[in-house]
Amino acid sequence: MSASPGKAGEIFNFGAGAGPLAMGSAYTAVAKDAAAVYYNPAGLAMLPNRHVLFMHAALFEGAAYDFMGYAQNYRKIPGGWGANLVRLSIGGVEGRDEFNNETGSFNYAETAVSAGTGIRGLFMPLLSMGGGIKVLNRALAGSSDRLIGVDAGLQYGPFFNRRLNLGFTVQNAVSLSMGDTDDKLPFGARFGALINVIPGLGFALDVSDSREIRLGTEYAIGMGALRVGYDRQAVSFGGGMKIMKSYSLDVAMFRHPVLGMSQRISLGYQFGVNASKPQRPEMFARDFVAAAEKNFDKRQYVEALNNIERAIGLDPAIGQGPWGEKQYRLAVIVSGMKLESKPDRQKSLAQAGEQQDTAYESMKAYLEGKDLKALLLAEAALGSNTKESLFAEFLNNISKAVNIPVRREEIVPRSALVQEKLKKSAAAFYMQRYEAAVRECEEALLLDDTKALGWIRLGSSYYAMGDRIRSRKAYERALELAPEDKVTSEFMRMQGWK
């Protein structure tokens, strides 16, 4: 960490928190704590819990630098806000006039107050956006002024197999000044990237519009961490540790090529840390998953997809489970059917009716990975009214998605298709083509598993193939549906299955 003398706003280059400082302040894509107001307000959108951070630094020639930050989540939306207080002071400086005569000692101080906010998933599931305002008061002897700056920032990720995060911030996009000088906080822009090579090991890079480069790395080991960084002319290194899960103690050391060694120490506290409860972004992620389920049940497929993507954006681990596959599958149909750009199609799919109900069951089966069932139900949906071109397109999209060709002869109403398959199973059975009989029965039961006759014929086919275990299960299911069936009951008694 280094600062240029005489440049307005250099207090905002002294850093916030020993952890980021030990990484060379390469924190644009990393910040997700109380220091985010200082580095990139977009990071406030991904706060895991309320966080408070303190840092004190004894600088060169008696100067002192103090930082205090607080940040917390919003209750009902994925985002948060925070505030920072920063102070740089030098006391007892010897003053001289233009003739180099002593004029007595004086003090110099800069105090900055900042506030910011961030929100996640507003336009894109993995995108966090933030903004902030800062007010810098400076006092030198009897002179004082006030400088005001407005910041904005973005963070995107994690993506690329949860390894890469990107960040971008604009400092002092708007700058105002009041008081005894014409100084203004200078405009600045910074791009940042964080790549996690392996769990616990990450490398960060920041590049500013003035081509200044900051580099940092962190290796987390259990409850501890080691860090190394480079910020312009200064090499930094340090470490940190978690204490009682909630407390963090971090140390950063700097070796400046001219001024030598200095150190920073910071203490942080996270409220409400509990390993048995999900952190705040993950809590919002669960809410979005629940909302997606409700959207799907209402046949609001575009909204369901958006909420699944928001959930994965807040908690990428969701994308590694069943919802990741569901998100992919739903996106295929939403895109293929152009439901987002043609909302009338979704409205038609959401209407009440046998055709729409069957199409919904097809979608549900497809999301659950039951590809053959999804195709059969899509065929039956079109079979209810072959004049509806929307359901012809739906069938073609399902067929393409599951990679099973459409069987044109099976595009008939659902009940008729069930009966046709049961007839085919009987014909195959009498011709001793038992595998074909099983296949037709299974497809009939995929369409309607409440048909006792389908289970009886399936049991008979398995029995003829010598598969007594599957045969018994099929007959038991048949009796659950039709307990008055004396023929089946007597057959099972004779086999010793009752």
TORNU-83894 format. One record per atom (N, C-alpha, C, CB): x, y, z. Coordinates in steps of 0.1 Angstrom, whole numbers, plus 5000, padded with zeros to 4 digits. Glycine has a CB too. Layout:
BEGIN
XYZ...
# end
This chain:
BEGIN
500849885000500050005000500950125000499050005012500650224991501350344991500450454987502550344981500750584990499850694987500650804981499050734999500150884972500850994966500551124974500351014952501551194979501351314987500751424979502751364992499851494985499251614979498051584971500251684972497651464969496551434960495351414968496851294952494251484964493051484972492451344972491951584966491951304984491351174986492251054987490451154974493551084990494450964992494050885004495851014993493250935013492750865024492050735020491850945033491450745008490750625002491650524995489750674993492950544997493950454992494750385004494950514982494450425016495150365027494550225031495050455039493450195026492850055028491950045040494049965030491249935040490249905050490349755054488849935045490849725066490949585070492349535067489849505064492949465077494249415074494249295065494849365087493049225064492949115054493149155040491649045056492249255035492449305022493849365019491349405019494349445029495649505028496749415026495849595040496649295033497749195031497649135017497549085041496549145010496449104997496649214987495049044994497349314991497649424982496449514978498249374970495349504986494049574983493449534970494349724984493849414965493249364953491849304956494149254945490949384959489649344966488449384958489649404980488549434946487349474939486449354936487749534925486949244933486049124930485949034942486649044919486549074953486548984965485549034976487948984971485449164977484749234989483349174991484749374987483049125002481749085006481549095021481448935002482049205027481949225041481849375043483249175048482149425056481949565059482949655051482149585074484049595046484949675038484449695024486349605038483349635020482849655006482449795003481649565004482049875013481650015011482950085006481150075024484050045011485350115008485850064994486450085018485749934991486449874979485449864967486949744982484249814970483249794959481949774966483649674950481049874965479749864972478849744967478949984971479149694955478349584950478549454959478849544935479649444966479849334975478949324986481249344980478249434989477249435000476049344997476749585003475849314984474749234981474949084985474549234966476149044988476448904992476948885006477448844982476548975015476848965029476348835035476449085037477148755041476648635047475848665060477748535050476348765068475748805080476048955083476248715092475549005094475949145098477449135102475049195110478149245099479549245101480049375105480249195088480949375115481549495119483149475119481149535134483849585115485249575113485949695118485649555098487049675126487849785131489349765127487749795147489949875124491449875122492049995127491649855106493249985132494050095137495450075131494150105152496050185126497450175121498250295125497450165105499450265131500350375134501250385122501250335147501150495115501850515102503250585105501050595092503850635094505150695095505050835101505750695081506150875108506251005114505051045123506451105103504550955131503550985140502150995135503851115147501950965123500550975117499750845122500650975101498450865123497650755127496450745118497150775142496050615115494950595106494050495112495550545092492750525112491750445118490550415109491250505132490050295109488950255101487850185109489350165089486650215107485550145113484450125103485050215126483949995102482949965092481849875098483549905080480649895092479549815096478649785084478649885108478149665083477349625072476349525076478149575060475149525070474149425073473249405061473249465085472449285062471649245051470249325052471349095051469649325040468249365040467449235044467749415026466249255049465449145054464749065043464449195064464149135033463249075024463849065010461949145024464949125007465549114993467049074995465349244986467549014984469048974985469949094983469348864974470349154994471149274993471549325007470449384985472249435008472649485021473049625020473649395027473349685031473949825032475049825042472749925035475849935041476949945051477350095052478049865047478150115062478650255065480150235070477850335074480950335066482350335070482650475076483350305059483650465086484250595091485750575091483750615106486350675084487850665082488450795087488250635067489550785095490250905100491750895098489850935114492350995093493751015092494151135099494251015077495151125109495451245117496951255119494751245130497451375119498851395123498851515133499751435110499551495144499551605154500951655157498951545167501051775162502251835166503251865154502951745176502751895143503651925131504152065133502851915118505452085131506052215133505852305121507652205135505252425123504952515112505952625110503552575115506152665097507052765094506452855083508452705089506852985084506353085074507253085061506253225080506953185052507753185040509153215042507053285031509553265054510953295057511553195065511053435064510853075067511352965074511452985089512752925069510653085094510553105108509553025114510353255111509752975127508852885133507552965136509452835146506352905134505052965137504252885147504252985124504952785153504252705162503752575156503052775168503352475164502852345158501352355154503052235169500952265145499652255141499252115138499352345128497952085137497451955135496851945121496451915146496851825115496251805102495351675104497251785091494151685099493251565100492351555088492351575113492051435084491051405074490051305080491651345061488751325079487751235083486751215072487051295096486551085069485551055059484450965064486350985047483250995060482150905063481550855050481050985071481350725049480850665036479650575039481950585029478750565030477550475031477250415017476350545037476850295017476650235004475550125005477850174998475150074994474149964993474449874981472750024993473949754982474149664970472949564969475449584972472649524958471549424955471949324945470249504951471449204947471849084939470649044930472348974948470949004917470048934909468949024903469448834916469149154902468049244897467849224882468449394901468949224875468849204860469449074855469649314853470449024862471048894859471248814872472348904851471048684872471148604885472448624892470848464882473548624884474848624890475448774892475848544882474648874889475149004889474749084902474649084877475749134909475449224920475749374916476349184933474949464920475149604917475149684930474049654908475949784930475949864943476350014940476949814952476050094950476450234949476650294962475350314942477450404963477750464976478050604975478850384983478050674986478450814987479350834998477150904988480350924997481350945007481551095009482650875004481751135021481951285024483251285032480751345033484251365027485551385033485751525038486651345022485951535051486251665057487751675060485351675070488351785056489751805058490051935066490551805045490951925076491252045084492752055085490552035098493252175081494752205082494852345089495452195068495352345101495452465109494052535109496552565102493952655104492652725104491852705091492852865106492352625082491652605069490952465069492652605057489752465062489052335061488252335048488052325073487852215044487052195032486352065033487852205019485352045024484551925023484451875009483151945029484851745007484851684994483851574994486251634989483051564983481951464982482151384969480551534982482051254970482151164959481051054959483551104958480651014947479650914945480350794937478350964937480250674943480850554937479750464932481750484948480150374923479250264918480050144915478450314905479450024916480249904914479449784909480949864927480049694904479449564899480349444904479349564884479649334906480349204908479549104901480549174923480249004894479648904887480248774890479648934872479448674894479948544897479348484909481448544898479848364914480948294907480448214895481548194917481248204885480948124873482248044869480448204861482247984858483347894853483647794864484547984851482547714867482647604877482947664891483747504873482247774893482347844906483747894910481847744917484547904900485947944903486248094901486847864895485448164892485848294888484848394892486048294873485348504898484548624901485148744894484348644917484248834889484748964883484149074891484348964868484849184891484349314897484749434890484949314911483949534891484249664885483749774893483649674870484549874895484049994903484450124897484549974918483650224898483950354894483850444907482850414883485050504910485150594921484950744917486450574929484150804925483950954923483350984909485251024925482350904905481750924892481051064892480650824889480651114904480251244906481051304918478651254910481551424916482451474926482151624929483951464922481951664941481651804945482651844956480151814950482751974958483652024968483052154974485052054963483352174987482952294994484052335004481552275002484252465006485252505016486252595010485852395022487452585016488552675013489452635001489452695025489152524994490052484983489152444971490952364987489752434960488952394948489252244945489452474936489852174954490152034952488851954950490951974964488951844942487851754941488351614941487051774928487551524946487951384946488151334932486951294954489251274928489551234914488751114909491051214912488351114897487651004891488650884890487151044877488150764892488950644890488050524887489750624903488650434880487850314876488850194879487350314862488250084883489149964886488349844882489549964901489049754875488549624872489249514880488749594857488549424885489149314894488649174890488849344908489449084893489148934891489648854902489748884877488948754906489348654916489148514910488548674929490148434910490048304906490548204917490948274893489648114920489948014930490447884924488647974939491747864926492447754919492047624925493947774920492047614938491647494945490947544957492847394949490147464964489447514976490447574986488647394983490247694990491047765000492147844994491647665008492447834981493547904974492947994963494647814969493148124965492648214954493648324951491348274959493548374939494448474934493548594929495448424922493948714933493148834929494048934922492548894942493349004912494049104904493149224903494449044890493749344905493049464902493849554893492749544915493149614883493849704873493049824873494049634859493649944875492950074875493050134861493550164885492250244859492250314847493650384844491150414846494350404855495750464854496750364852496050554866496350234850497250114848498050074860498250154837497550114872498150064884497649924887497750154896498549834891498149694892498349654907499049604884497349584912497349524925497149374924496249594934497949304932497949154931497749104945499249104925497148994947496948934960496648794960495949014968497048714970496648574971496348544985497748484965495448444987495148405000495048255000493748465005495548195011495448045012494948025026496847975011493647975026492947945039493247805043491447965037493647795056493947665062493147645074495547645065492047575074491247555086490647695090492047495097491047735102490547855108491547975105490247845122492647945098493648045096493748075081494948005102494548175078494748215064496148285063493648305059496848265052498048335048497848415036499248225046498448535036498148625025499448695020497048735028499548725007500648795001500048884991501748704995500649014990500149104980501149204975498949174985500749274964501549384959500649494954502449334947500949614959500149734956501149844952499249774968501249864939502149964933503549944938501650104937504050024947505450014951505649924963506050144953504549884970504649814983504349664982503749884993505149584988504949444990504349425003506249364988503249345004502549315017502449165019501149375016502349135032502048995035501448995049503348905035500848885053500148875066499348755067499248995068498548755077497748635080496548665089498548525087495648575091494548595099494048465105493448665091493148475114492548355120491148385125493348305132490248285125488948295130488948245145487948205122488248315154488248285168486748265172488948395176486348155177485048125181484048145170484648215193484448115158483548125146483248265142482348045147482948355151482448495149483548595147481448525159484648585155485648685155486748655145486248695169487348765139488448745130489548845134487948765115490748795135491848885138492848875126492548845151493148985120494048985108495249085110493249025096496349045105497549135105498149145091498649065115498549265088499249295075500549365077498249365065501549325070502849395071503249445057503949295076503849565057504149635044505649665044503349755042506249645033507649675031507749785020508549555029507749905023507850015014509250035010507250145019509650054997511050064992511750184998511050074977511050285003511650405008511450415023511150525001510150395027509750425041509950305051508350465042510250185045510450065053509249995057511250105066509249925069508249845074507149915082508749725082505949875080504849915089503849805090504150045083502849815099501949705101500549755103502349625113499549675101498149695103497549585110497349725089496649605119495949505127494449535127496449495142493649445124492149465124491449355131491649485109490249395136489449295143488049305138489449325159487449185134486149185128485249095137486149135114483949115135482949035142481749015133482549095156481348885131480148855124479048815133480448745113477948875132476848855141476048725136475848975141475548645145474648535142475248425135473548595134476548395136477148285129476748155136478748295128476148065128475647945133475747835122474247955139476647735125476847635114475647555111477947545119474647555120473447475117472447555109472847425130472647685107471647765099472347815087471147875108471647825076472147885064472548035065471247865052473548075058473848225059472848295050475248245054472948435051471848515046471648495031472148655048472648495022472348465008471748335005473648485000472148235013471648095011470148095016472447995019469848175026468448185030467548245019468348275043468048355013467248405002467248304990467948534997468248224988468248124978467148024980469648054977466947984992465847894995464447954992465947845010464348084995463148154992462848154977463148294998463848174969463748174955463348034949464948234948463947934955463647794951462147774954464447694959461647814966460247794970459347874960459947844984459747994956459048074947458948004933459548214946460147944929460147874916459147754916461547824913459147684927458147574928456747624926458347494941456447734933455047784932454747834918454847904942455747904911455647944898455347824888456848024893456047724890455947604882454547544883457047494885454047534896452747474898451647554892452547454913451947684890450947774884451247784869451047914890452147704864452547694850453147834845451347654841453747904854454448024850455947994848454348134862456247934837457547874834458647974833457447784822458448084828459448184827459848234840458948304818458848264849459048314862459748204870457748354869459448084869460047974876461547964872459347834872461847984859463247974855464048094861463347974840463448214861464148324866464448314881463248454864463448254888463748234903464748124906462448204910464748024897465747914899467147984896465547794890467248064886468548124883468948224894468448204869468048294900468348384911468848304923467148464915468248184926468648104937470048054935467647984938470348004923471747964920472748074921471747894906472348194916473148314917473548344932472548434911472648324941472848354955473648234962471548384962473348114958473948004964474347904953473047934975475547914947475947834935475847684939477247864931475847644952475747504955474447444950475947484970473447524949472147474945472247424930471047584945473147484923473347444909474047314907474047554902474647274918475347144918474447024921476547144927473247054926472346954930471246934919471646984943470046874923468946854914468446974907467846784921468547094914467947214908468847264897467847324918470147224896470947264885470447194872472347224888470147074873469646994862468247054858469546844864467347084868466047134865466147274858465247144878467047354863467247484856467647464842468347564864468547374839469047354825467847304817470147244825467147204822466047144814464847254811465447024821464547324822463547424820463947534810463147494834465247574811465747674801465647624787467147704805465847494785465747444771464347464766466147294771463347434773461947444769461547594767460947364778461847674778461447814777462147884765461947884790463347844762464047904751463447844738465547874751463247714737462747654725461347704721462847504726460547724731459147764729459047914728458247714740460147984731460148134730459148194740459948184716459048134751457948174761458148314766457848074772459448354767459748484773459348604763461248494777459748584751459448684741457948674735460348674729457348564738455948544734455048504746455748444722454748604755454048564767452648504765453848694775452048524753450748464751450848314751450148524737451948264747452148114747452148064761453448074740452848134770452748084784451348094790453748164793450648204786449348224791448448114786448748354786448648064773447847954768448147824775448147944753449447804778449847684785449247674800451347664786449047794805448547804819447047794821449047934825446347794810444847784810444347644815444247814797443147644820442547514825442147434813441447544835442247304814441847214803442647094803441847294790442046984797442746854796444046864789441846754789444046944778445246954770446347024778445047034757446047134784447047204792447447124804446447344797446547054811446946974822447946864818445646904829447646804807448546694802449946744799447946624790449946864792451246934789452046964802451047054781451247014812451947044825452546914831450947104835451846804831452446674836453646634828451346564835453646664815454746634806455946714811454446664791455746844813456846934818457346884831456347084819456446844840456946804853457746674852455746774862457346584844458046464841459446494835457346364832459446584826460746624819461746684830460546724808461246764838462146824848462646724858461346944856461846624861462246514870463146414863461046444876463446434850464346334843463646214838465446294852462246214838461546094833461246124818460246074841462246094810462146144796461046074788463446114789460945944789459945874781458545914785460145714783458345924798457045974803456646114798456945964818457646194798457446334792457046334778458746414794457646244770457346234756455946184754458346154748455546074761454246014760453146114763454145884768453346184774452346284778452246404768452746344792453446444762453346544752452646504740454846584748452746374736452046314725450546314728452446174722450246274741448846274745448246414745448646204759449046514749448546654750448146694736449646744756448946674726448646714713447446634708449846694703447346504712446246414707444946464712446546274712444846544723443646594728442946694718443746664741443746764710443346854700444446874690442746984706444446804679445646814670445646944662445546694661444647024663444547154656445347264663443147194654445747234676446447334684447947334681446247314699448347424672449747424668450747444679450047534657450347514690451247544702451647404708450547624712450747314709451047184715451847094706449747114720451647114693452547044683454047094685452047074668454147224687455547274689456047234702455547434688455147224712455547174725456047024724454447184736455346944717455746804715457146794708454746724707457346874698458546874691459746914699458546964678459547014708460547064717460946954728460147184724459846884733460146774742460846664736458746724748460446624724461046514716462546544714460346494703462846674710464246714707465046714720464246844701464446754731465146764744465446634750464246844754464546534748464746404754465446304744463446334759465546354732466246274721465546144718467746244725464146154718463346034714462446084703462545984727462446014692461546064681460046054684461845984668459246144678457846134680457246024672457246274675456345944679455645834672454245884668455545714681454145924655452945994650451645914653453046014635451745774652450545694654450045704669450845554651450845754678450445764692449945904696451645724701449745994686449246124689447746114689449646234678447246064700445746044703445546084717445345894700444246104721443946144735444546044744442446154737444746094756445446014766444745884769445646094779443445884772442745764775442845664764441345794779442745714752442745624740444145564738442345704727445145644741446545594740446845484751447545704742446245504763446445394773445745264768445745444786444545274763443845154759444545094747442445194755445045164738445845114727447045034731446245224717447745094741448945024746448644894754449745114755447544894761447144774768446744664758445944804778446044704747445744604737447044554730444844674726447944634728449244594722449944494732450144714718449844524744450544444754449944304755450544504769448544294753447844164753448244084741446344184754448244154729448644084717450044034718448444184705450944114723452344064724452443954734453244184729451643954745451743844754451343714748450843874766450243714741449743594735450643544724448343614729451443624718452443584708453743554715452643694698453743544729454943514737456043614735455343374734455743734731456743834730456643924743456543934718457143854754456943914767457644044770457343814778458844064764459544194766458744304760460944184760458144284748457344384742456044404750456944334728455544304756454344314764454644404777453844174769455844374783456244454794456344604790457544404800457044624779457244764774455944844772458044764761454944774766453744844763452944874776452844754754453044774785452344794799453044914806452444664807454344914806455045014813454745154808456544994813454645164794454245294788452845334791454545284773451945234792450545264795450445314810449645134794451245254818451245294832451945434835451945194841452845464826453445604826452445704824454645614816451445674815450445764812449345764822449745724798449045654829448045644839448345524848446645624833448945544859449345434868448245394878450545474877446945434875445845394883445045284876444945514886445545234865444845124858445244994864445145134843444344924871444644794877444944694866443444744885444244704854444444604844445944614838443544634832446444734838447844754834448844684843448144904833448544694856449444624865449244474865449144674880448044424862447844284861448544224849446344244860448444294838449144244826450644254827448644324814451144354834452544374837453044254845452844504843452244224856452644114865452643984857451644104876451643964848451543834841452743824831450243834832453143934825454343934816455643904823454444074809455843964835456943934843457043794848457044034855455843744851455743604856456043504845454243574861455643534833455943454821457443454818455143494809458143564821459543574819460343514830459943724818459643474841460343414852460843514863461543334847460443634862460843744871459743744882461043884864459743664892458743654902458743774911458943524910459843834914459943944923459144064917461343994925459444104904458644214898457244174896459344244885456944044893455644004891454744024903455643854886455343984915454643994927454344144930455443934939455344234928455144374931454044434922456444454929453944394910452944444900451544394905453244394886451444264909450144214913449744284926450244064915450644304935450344374948449744514945451544384957450344584935449844714932448444704926450844784922448244604917446944584911445844564922446944464902446144484933445144464943444944584952445644344952445944674953445744794960444744884953447144874961444744874939443844954932442444884930444344984918442444754930441244684928441144564938441044624914440944594951440944484961439844384959440844544975438844414952437744314949438044214939436444394946439244224932439644134921439943994927440844194913438943904927439143774933440143684925437843704935440143694912441043614904442443644907440743634889442843764908444243804911444543764925444443954909443643784934443843754948444043604950442643794957443243524943443443374944444743334938442243304937445143394927446443364920447643384930446643434907447543504937448643534946448643444958448443684950447443394962447343304973448043174969445943284978447743134957448343004952449843014951447742964939450343134949451843144948452443164961452143264939451643174972452143194985452543344987453343104987451943434980452243574981451343644990452243634967450343574995449443635005449343555018447943644998
# end
